[in-house]
Amino acid sequence: MNLGAILHLNGKLQEAESNYLKALQLKPDDTITQSNLRKLWNIMEKQGLRTLSP
């Protein structure tokens, strides 16, 4: 999750997404990771990097 957050803050959005998803595989109920991933997806949608919401 921390790696995802660092990548997120540094604009490496697709790498951040991958790391958040890996973190959620290990700890599916982690609300902080879930929240960060939702925020990331909102940013990605605005930039045209993601077109579908889960």
C-alpha positions, 0 to 999 in steps of 0.5 A: 500500500505504501509503495502504491501511495508513493507512486500515486503522489509521484504521478505514476498512476498505472504503477500505483494502481497495480500496487494498490490492487496487490495490497488489496489481495493481501488485505482486502478489508484495508479501508485506507487502500480502498480509499486511495484506490478510489481517489486514484481511479478518479484521477485516472478517469479525469486524465482519460487513463481509465474509462470504467468505474468498478 
